[in-house]
C-alpha cells in the first residue's frame, strides 16, 4: 500500500524555513508503528527533539510510553539511536545509549512503586544535562536532514 504524502507546491518550499515547516506538517500526519526508513528516522528524531525541548527526558518517556510498552524498551532505544545516527546526530545517540536503559528501568519501577523519585530523577537529570550541554546542535542537524529528505516525505507539485 502506497502511503499518502502531504502535497505542497514547489513555490511553498522556497526557503529552509518553508521546508522545516512543511516537514513538521508531514510528520504531524504520521504515526507509529511504521516501516524503517527516512520517514521513521525523521519522525523519531523530530519527536525526540520536540519532547526534549519541551520537558527533557521525562517528557520523552511520557510521550513514547505506549509505543515502548508495545515493542519493548531495548527495541525502542535501538530504533531511536539508529534514527539519530542516520540523521547525523551521533553524539545524541551516544548518551541515549548510555542513559536510556536505566531511565526506562527507573521510569517503570517508579510507575510500579518499586523505587523512589530521587533515583528516577537522578538519572533523568544526568541525561538531561548531557542533552543540554550540546546546545542547539540537534536543531541544526534536523534542519539539514529535513532539506535532504523533504522530497521523500512530501509530494511536490
Secondary structure in CASP SS format (residue, H / E / C, confidence):
PFRMAT SS
TARGET T0000
AUTHOR 0000-0000-0000
METHOD secondary structure of the structure
MODEL  1
X C 1.00
X C 1.00
X C 1.00
X C 1.00
X C 1.00
X E 1.00
X E 1.00
X E 1.00
X C 1.00
X H 1.00
X H 1.00
X H 1.00
X H 1.00
X C 1.00
X C 1.00
X H 1.00
X H 1.00
X H 1.00
X H 1.00
X H 1.00
X H 1.00
X H 1.00
X H 1.00
X H 1.00
X H 1.00
X H 1.00
X H 1.00
X H 1.00
X C 1.00
X C 1.00
X C 1.00
X C 1.00
X C 1.00
X C 1.00
X C 1.00
X C 1.00
X C 1.00
X H 1.00
X H 1.00
X H 1.00
X H 1.00
X H 1.00
X H 1.00
X H 1.00
X H 1.00
X H 1.00
X H 1.00
X H 1.00
X H 1.00
X H 1.00
X H 1.00
X H 1.00
X H 1.00
X H 1.00
X H 1.00
X H 1.00
X H 1.00
X H 1.00
X H 1.00
X H 1.00
X H 1.00
X H 1.00
X H 1.00
X C 1.00
X H 1.00
X H 1.00
X H 1.00
X H 1.00
X H 1.00
X H 1.00
X H 1.00
X C 1.00
X H 1.00
X H 1.00
X H 1.00
X H 1.00
X H 1.00
X H 1.00
X H 1.00
X H 1.00
X H 1.00
X H 1.00
X H 1.00
X H 1.00
X H 1.00
X H 1.00
X H 1.00
X C 1.00
X C 1.00
X H 1.00
X H 1.00
X H 1.00
X H 1.00
X H 1.00
X H 1.00
X H 1.00
X H 1.00
X H 1.00
X H 1.00
X H 1.00
X H 1.00
X H 1.00
X H 1.00
X H 1.00
X H 1.00
X H 1.00
X H 1.00
X H 1.00
X H 1.00
X H 1.00
X H 1.00
X C 1.00
X C 1.00
X C 1.00
X C 1.00
X C 1.00
X H 1.00
X H 1.00
X H 1.00
X H 1.00
X H 1.00
X H 1.00
X H 1.00
X H 1.00
X H 1.00
X H 1.00
X H 1.00
X H 1.00
X H 1.00
X H 1.00
X H 1.00
X H 1.00
X C 1.00
X C 1.00
X C 1.00
X C 1.00
X H 1.00
X H 1.00
X H 1.00
X H 1.00
X H 1.00
X H 1.00
X H 1.00
X H 1.00
X H 1.00
X H 1.00
X H 1.00
X H 1.00
X H 1.00
X H 1.00
X H 1.00
X H 1.00
X H 1.00
X E 1.00
X E 1.00
X E 1.00
X C 1.00
END
